[in-house]
Amino acid sequence: MEHRHGHPVAHDQADGERFLRSAFALALTILVVEAAGGFVAHSLGLLGDAGHVLTDVLALGASLVSARLERRPPAGRWSYGFSRAGILAALFNASTLLVVSGAIIIEAIGRLLHPVAVQGTIVWVVALSSLLGNLYIGLRLHGGHSHQNLNVRSAWLHVMTDAAASGTVLLAGVVIALTGWRVADPIASIVVSLLIVRFAWGILSETVAILMEATPGDVDLVALSEAISSDGAVRSCHHLHVWSIGSGERALSAHLVLHDMPLADTGAVISRSSSLLEERFGIAHCTFQVESQDRPCGDGDCAS
């Protein structure tokens, strides 16, 4: 049995932590400005957007803490390290987005039935400031390869959906300022919230799949098995499992039935298979159990 460990995401995690730190400070500033503007202008759109920014602050804070945990090396009972701390943060981020969006939709429906006077000029000025701030944060988080990290990507989703919210509220503020049509504010809130629900559900589904150790969606187990079995020394491959330890970090385990050969030669076969999987499929953590040609381990003879 052989284990091969790779850490190709360490640099991305460091970049992600740096971006998250600056994004957290700016999001906190936007939150204060939007909340104050919403109360002064009596705008549900701004207050709803401020609510989304609050979840941004919480999400960025959770992502920052988990990014630091992800960089801690394996120790003691945490044999895989803290790679899934970022997955838990992403799960929290997506869940809070769904809850807040639902609350905003309920409040917006009430405002549609009972419109409230809104100061359109204050709304669009504050929304414009928020839009520019969120776009800047989004560009920072999207930079480099850090966007491949699910933790950073969930934080980026928070920020970019809030940028969309700010843009919609900005449009509603302009409409109110020019026409006095007050229902533009709750309509904008509903549109934005539905948009956020759609994207948050995607992140939530992905995090649950990782926690359930499902095979990643872009992994073809048949192709993997065929690649491993293409080695002339390998008779067959079974009990093949692939799962994600964390963002960008995948693991594989399999049973290899080898042709007759000296025990000392099996190490070279495992090394070739591990190198092939890392080069062609990006799987750096591989564990193989070797079995003989005479008595292969079938489904009823050994544990998966």
Secondary structure, DSSP 8 states (H G I E B T S, - for coil): --EE---TTHHHHHHHHHHHHHHHHHHHHHHHHHHHHHHHHT-HHHHHHHHHHHHHHHHHHHHHHHHHHHTS--BTTBTTTTTTHHHHHHHHHHHHHHHHHHHHHHHHHHHHHS-----HHHHHHHHHHHHHHHHHHHHHHHSGGGGGSHHHHHHHHHHHHHHHHHHHHHHHHHHHHHH--TTHHHHHHHHHHHHHHHHHHHHHHHHHHHHTT---TT--HHHHHHHHHTSTTEEEEEEEEEEEEETTEEEEEEEEEE-S--GGGHHHHHHHHHHHHHHHH---EEEEEEE-SSS---TTTS--
